[in-house]
Amino acid sequence: MRPKEDDWEEGPARETAPEDDLVVTLNGYEGPLAVLLDLAQKQKVDLREVSVLALADQYLAFVEDARRRDLSLAADYLVMASWLTYLKSRLLLPEPQGEGDEPTGDEMAAQLAFQLQRLDAMRKAAEALTALPQAGRDVFPRGRRALKVRRETEWRAGLMDLLKAYSGVRVRTLPQVHARELPRVMTVEAARESLGRRLPGVTEWTSLAELSEGEGDLPASSIRASLFNAALEMAKAGTADMRQEGSFAPLYLRAHRD
């Protein structure tokens, strides 16, 4: 299928370095060979007016010089010159009769223009791919994710360990009862009974300290306080006599005398 002129007419020109351009001087054109091909595909230069002999001579001189500098560059121009020569020969020769499968010169020119358009599209795509951000230069991959540590507890215990653990929990959960021990004291009733037994036989003045002896292992302060309270009640009731010679002096007791 032959491409339309508008599809490749505005195609980009071939870019080459000035020192790498093959400059040809022909009867219909003077300038770089790449520009000649661009003008040919834009139909601004008639290839039938170009001298094949002059093109071949200038090409061979250029290839000899290019081979010393860059072999790939010489191969590139060889392909272009060969296509140009073949195309001109097809344009100059009359169309063969009875060979419908063989492309005509116009069809080959259109095919060459189409191939050049495809080459430009590939180069543009390659440049676009090269301009994309590249890993390690423009973008950088993120580092490895932090390792997630999973801890699993493994219990190792025997029957005795379980019993100890249960007893410890049981003891901690039992209700705590705080038992307060009451102080041991001598009641007033007990002191009155003790004096009631001893006092009838006490006819002389006897100190309260002597009467408090032999009351067991109760606190001495409790015994004296209870006996003092019981002595006051007995003196009030008239069953005992009390005497004290001064402040803070010893207290004496005896049985009541009529």
Stockholm file with secondary structure:
# STOCKHOLM 1.0

chainA/1-258         MRPKEDDWEEGPARETAPEDDLVVTLNGYEGPLAVLLDLAQKQKVDLREVSVLALADQYLAFVEDARRRDLSLAADYLVMASWLTYLKSRLLLPEPQGEGDEPTGDEMAAQLAFQLQRLDAMRKAAEALTALPQAGRDVFPRGRRALKVRRETEWRAGLMDLLKAYSGVRVRTLPQVHARELPRVMTVEAARESLGRRLPGVTEWTSLAELSEGEGDLPASSIRASLFNAALEMAKAGTADMRQEGSFAPLYLRAHRD
#=GR chainA/1-258 SS CCCCHHHHTTCCCCCCCGGGCCEEECSSCEEEHHHHHHHHHTTSSCGGGSCHHHHHHHHHHHHHHHHHHCHHHHHHHHHHHHHHHHHHHHHHSCCCSSCTTSCCHHHHHHHHHHHHHHHHHHHHHHHHHHHSCCBTTTBCCCCCCCCCCCCCCCCCCCHHHHHHHHHHHHHHHSCCCCCCCCCCCCCHHHHHHHHHHHGGGCCSCEEHHHHTTTSCSSCHHHHHHHHHHHHHHHHHHTSEEEECSSTTCCCEEEECCC
#=GC SS_cons         CCCCHHHHTTCCCCCCCGGGCCEEECSSCEEEHHHHHHHHHTTSSCGGGSCHHHHHHHHHHHHHHHHHHCHHHHHHHHHHHHHHHHHHHHHHSCCCSSCTTSCCHHHHHHHHHHHHHHHHHHHHHHHHHHHSCCBTTTBCCCCCCCCCCCCCCCCCCCHHHHHHHHHHHHHHHSCCCCCCCCCCCCCHHHHHHHHHHHGGGCCSCEEHHHHTTTSCSSCHHHHHHHHHHHHHHHHHHTSEEEECSSTTCCCEEEECCC
//
